């Protein structure tokens, strides 16, 4: 199943999308889907880890504490 969404992007980015779609004979939605997949595979995980690292309220555990909690 798929869903249709709407988003505003800068003209320069829309032009790059149009050129890439035409050059590869693919639909613009292909590139949008691939970009989102890559973001959620890589960048999203990075941002989540970074946010947790910078969160002053998040408890930081030593290696020994981690092993003990995991029962290793």
Secondary structure, 3 states (H helix, E strand, C coil): CCCCCCCCCCHHHHHHHHHHHHHHCCCHHHHHHHHHHHHHHHHHHHHHHHHHHHCCCCCCCCHHHHHHHHCC
